[in-house]
Amino acid sequence: MKICVAGMGLIGGSLSMALGRAGYKADGYNRSAKPLEYALNHDIVGGVAQNFGCYDVVFVALPPKAAVDFILNTNFKSGAIVADICGVKKYIENAVLSADKDIKYVGTHPMAGKEVSGIENACADLFDRASMVITRNIYTDESALNIIKTLTADMGFARIVECSAEVHDRKIAYTSQLAHVVSNCYVNDPEIDGCLGFTGGSFQDMTRIAGVDENVWAELYLDNADNLLVSAENLYSSLGVFISALNRAKTDGDAAGVRKILSVGAEAYRNGKANNFTGNGITVTELK
């Protein structure tokens, strides 16, 4: 099986390394020369992709717009499996399916990353405890899906989560995109100056992902704006409830309202809602 990874950033590089660890030596492609040179010099890829018509599987590790442009304007092997790994899925799926190319498209999203970017930070074990989300629709080729599942298991992922592109984008708006927005907003406070010595684990957890690549993430937010706005408005509403309760407590000296809000959130966390995979057509396969 001949495999290519298009996009030599943190995720694309780690994908190539995980494939290599599993015995697959993928070729690489990148829009600029330096990351690809790094990948070659560090044995992350087996060679430079030049003729995409020779690959059985192509993973597209590019930002959404670039991924769509690449998929729509590249001559792939007839029936090749093309799997993007973008953080939004419906935008990619709509563009690819409307083009009616002779490829087998599978949408994927590895749920792993770092607060740093670039292929120099790639590692073969990035996905070892992670989930791979795979989206499917009525046109998904089952044989292609099974090959992607096999490669996912071989790369060391802990589980496969299957769902529609719509479900993926709604969940990711809450679990990933909103978290990045909150972290970014949190550090936009004048009290961040002079915090050395006052910070512990909670501060590190809240700020770790604040310094994201604004070009990459702004594009992701825009491509999933409807879902992200719902999640952001829900958070805004919850903050409003808390602020009102704290103001009342300050006025009457009774913290009962604040305790009630905290207990509701704590109970939701204890009930494991974040780990409930049922509903919405979601299928989970534990790999290890």
C-alpha positions in Angstrom: 0.0 0.0 0.0 1.5 3.3 -1.1 0.7 6.2 1.3 1.3 9.9 1.1 0.8 12.6 3.8 0.2 16.1 2.4 1.1 18.7 5.0 4.2 18.5 7.1 3.2 20.3 10.2 2.8 18.9 13.8 -0.1 16.6 12.9 1.1 15.6 9.5 4.6 14.9 10.7 3.3 12.9 13.7 1.0 11.0 11.4 3.9 10.1 9.1 6.0 9.0 12.1 3.2 6.9 13.6 2.8 5.2 10.2 6.5 4.6 10.0 6.5 3.1 13.5 3.8 0.7 12.2 5.8 -0.3 9.2 4.4 2.0 6.6 6.8 4.5 5.0 4.7 7.4 3.7 6.0 9.9 1.2 5.4 13.6 2.1 4.2 16.8 0.5 4.3 20.3 1.7 3.4 23.7 0.2 6.7 25.2 1.4 10.2 23.6 1.2 11.6 23.8 4.7 9.3 21.5 6.6 9.6 18.9 3.9 13.4 19.1 4.0 13.2 18.6 7.8 11.0 15.6 7.3 13.4 14.1 4.8 16.5 14.8 6.9 15.0 13.2 10.0 13.6 10.2 8.2 10.0 11.2 8.9 9.0 10.5 5.3 10.4 8.1 2.7 10.5 10.5 -0.1 8.9 13.6 -1.8 5.5 13.1 -3.4 5.5 14.3 -7.0 3.0 12.1 -8.8 -0.1 11.7 -6.6 -1.5 9.3 -9.1 0.6 6.5 -7.6 -0.8 6.5 -4.1 -3.5 4.2 -2.7 -4.1 6.4 0.4 -3.5 10.2 0.8 -3.9 11.8 4.2 -4.4 15.6 3.8 -3.0 17.4 6.8 -3.7 21.0 5.6 -5.9 23.8 6.9 -9.6 23.5 5.6 -9.4 25.9 2.6 -6.0 24.6 1.5 -7.2 21.0 2.0 -10.2 21.6 -0.3 -8.0 23.3 -2.9 -5.6 20.4 -2.8 -8.2 17.7 -3.0 -10.1 19.3 -5.8 -7.1 20.3 -7.9 -4.9 17.2 -7.5 -5.0 14.2 -9.9 -5.2 11.2 -7.7 -5.2 7.5 -8.6 -8.6 6.3 -9.7 -10.4 5.1 -6.6 -7.7 6.4 -4.2 -8.6 6.8 -0.6 -8.3 10.5 0.3 -8.7 11.3 4.0 -8.5 14.9 5.3 -7.6 15.4 9.0 -9.1 18.9 9.4 -10.8 20.1 12.6 -14.0 20.8 10.7 -15.7 18.2 8.6 -19.0 19.4 7.0 -17.2 22.1 5.0 -14.7 19.6 3.6 -17.3 16.9 3.0 -19.6 19.3 1.1 -16.8 20.6 -1.1 -15.5 17.1 -2.0 -18.8 15.4 -2.6 -20.0 18.3 -4.9 -16.9 17.9 -7.0 -17.7 14.3 -7.9 -14.1 13.2 -8.1 -13.1 9.6 -8.7 -11.8 9.1 -5.2 -13.0 7.4 -2.0 -13.3 10.3 0.5 -13.1 9.6 4.3 -13.2 12.4 6.8 -11.0 12.0 9.8 -9.9 14.1 12.8 -7.2 12.9 15.2 -8.1 14.2 18.7 -4.5 15.0 19.7 -2.2 18.0 19.6 0.2 20.2 21.4 0.3 23.9 22.4 3.2 24.2 20.0 3.2 23.7 16.2 5.7 22.7 13.5 7.1 19.5 12.3 10.1 19.8 14.7 7.6 19.1 17.5 6.1 16.0 15.8 6.4 12.7 17.6 5.4 9.1 16.8 3.5 8.6 20.0 1.2 11.7 19.8 -1.9 9.6 19.1 -1.2 6.7 21.5 -3.9 7.6 24.0 -6.1 9.6 21.5 -9.3 9.1 19.7 -9.6 9.2 15.9 -13.0 10.6 14.8 -14.1 9.2 11.4 -17.1 10.8 9.7 -19.3 8.9 7.3 -22.2 9.7 5.0 -24.4 7.8 2.6 -21.6 7.9 0.0 -18.9 6.5 2.2 -17.1 3.5 0.7 -17.0 0.8 3.3 -13.8 -0.8 2.0 -12.1 2.6 2.2 -13.5 3.1 5.7 -12.1 -0.2 6.8 -8.7 0.6 5.5 -8.6 3.9 7.4 -9.8 2.0 10.5 -6.9 -0.5 10.1 -4.4 2.3 9.6 -5.8 4.1 12.7 -5.3 1.0 14.8 -1.8 0.5 13.5 -0.9 4.0 14.3 -1.6 3.4 18.0 -4.9 5.3 18.5 -6.8 4.3 21.6 -10.3 4.4 20.0 -12.3 5.1 16.9 -15.4 7.4 17.1 -17.7 7.3 14.1 -20.3 9.8 13.4 -21.7 12.2 10.8 -19.9 15.4 9.8 -22.7 17.4 11.4 -22.3 15.7 14.8 -18.6 16.0 14.6 -18.7 19.8 14.0 -21.3 20.3 16.8 -19.2 18.3 19.3 -15.9 19.9 18.3 -17.3 23.4 18.6 -17.9 22.6 22.3 -15.0 20.3 23.2 -12.2 22.0 21.3 -13.0 25.3 19.6 -14.8 26.8 22.6 -12.0 25.7 24.9 -9.5 27.6 22.8 -11.7 30.7 22.7 -12.1 30.6 26.5 -8.4 30.3 27.0 -7.7 33.2 24.7 -10.3 35.4 26.3 -9.1 34.4 29.8 -5.6 35.8 29.2 -7.1 39.1 28.0 -7.3 40.4 31.5 -4.9 43.1 32.9 -4.3 40.9 36.0 -2.2 38.6 33.9 0.6 41.1 34.4 2.8 40.2 37.4 1.4 36.7 37.9 4.7 35.0 38.5 4.6 33.1 41.7 0.8 33.2 41.9 0.0 30.5 39.4 -0.6 26.8 39.8 -2.2 24.0 37.9 -5.5 25.7 37.3 -3.8 28.7 35.7 -1.6 26.4 33.5 -4.6 24.4 32.4 -6.6 27.5 31.5 -3.8 29.2 29.6 -2.0 26.3 27.9 -3.8 26.7 24.6 -4.2 30.5 24.5 -1.3 31.1 22.1 -2.7 29.4 19.1 -2.0 30.2 15.5 -4.5 32.9 14.8 -4.6 32.2 11.1 -5.4 28.5 11.4 -7.9 28.8 14.2 -9.8 31.8 12.8 -10.4 29.8 9.7 -11.6 26.8 11.8 -13.9 29.1 13.8 -15.4 30.6 10.6 -16.0 27.3 8.9 -17.9 26.1 12.0 -19.4 29.5 13.1 -23.0 28.4 13.6 -22.1 25.6 16.0 -19.4 27.7 17.8 -21.8 30.6 18.3 -24.3 28.3 20.0 -21.6 26.9 22.3 -20.3 30.4 23.1 -23.7 31.8 23.7 -24.5 28.9 26.1 -21.3 29.7 28.0 -22.1 33.4 28.0 -25.6 32.6 29.5 -24.0 30.4 32.2 -21.5 33.1 33.1 -24.4 35.6 33.3 -26.3 33.3 35.8 -23.1 33.0 37.9 -22.5 36.8 37.9 -26.1 37.4 39.0 -25.9 34.8 41.7 -22.6 36.2 43.0 -24.0 39.8 43.0 -27.0 38.6 45.0 -24.8 36.8 47.5 -22.7 39.9 47.9 -25.8 41.9 48.7 -27.5 39.6 51.1 -24.5 37.7 52.5 -25.9 34.3 51.5 -23.9 32.1 49.2 -26.7 29.5 48.7 -27.2 30.6 45.1 -23.6 30.3 44.2 -23.3 26.9 45.9 -26.3 25.7 43.9 -24.7 26.7 40.6 -21.4 25.0 41.6 -23.2 21.8 42.7 -25.0 21.5 39.4 -21.8 21.8 37.4 -20.0 19.4 39.8 -22.8 16.9 39.5 -22.7 17.1 35.7 -19.0 16.4 35.8 -19.3 13.5 38.3 -22.1 11.9 36.2 -19.5 11.6 33.4 -21.5 13.5 30.7 -18.3 14.2 28.9 -17.7 10.4 28.5 -21.2 9.5 27.4 -21.0 8.3 23.8 -24.6 7.3 23.3 -27.0 8.9 20.9 -26.5 11.1 17.8 -25.5 8.1 15.7 -22.1 7.9 17.4 -20.3 4.6 17.4 -17.2 4.0 19.5 -14.7 1.2 19.0 -12.1 0.7 21.7 -8.7 -0.3 20.2 -6.7 -0.9 23.3 
